[in-house]
Amino acid sequence: MNRSLALKQATSHVNIVRMGDRWCVIGPHDYAKPHGPSGEHVVQHYHQAVKVAALWRASVALALMDRLTNRALDIMSDACWWVDNVSNARTLVTLAINAPMNEED
């Protein structure tokens, strides 16, 4: 599956919902099976929900592309939480795909 199609499918399976004064991100338990059972992650602020959703969508997209690894998850997580303005699933997927395979590269 190509990146655009994977991201499109991932986006349709991960959603942000307002719950009173909190935000809930809902998505699949198993990244590789977006139609399966879902889970949720509750945060206090909308910008946090956007980052959680981007990371979740990027993880689902990489799984659909059969390119999800622990290293990819680490790279995306670091970029999402420690770099300002990285809250876009497409950017996270691109970072993970273009990253060296191991730390020494």
C-alpha positions, 0 to 999 in steps of 0.5 A: 500500500502506498503512503497516501492511501495508508494515511487516508485509511488511518485518518478515517480510523483515528478520531478526536472527540470532545468529552466535557473539558477533556479530549479523547482520541479514539483509534484501533488497538492493533495498528495493523487491523484498523477495523478491529476493536478500538481504544482511547487516550484522554488528554486535557488539551486539544493540542495534545489530542492533535499530537496523539492522533497524529502519532496514532494515525502515522503508526496505523499508516506504517502498519498498513504499509508493513513498515512499522518497527519499534525504531519507527515508533521511537522516531515518531514519538520523539519528533511528535513530543519534543519538536514544536509544530510536528503534529502531522501524520504525513510528516511523522511517516516521512521521518520514520521512512527516511530514518536510518535503520539503526542508530549507527547509520 
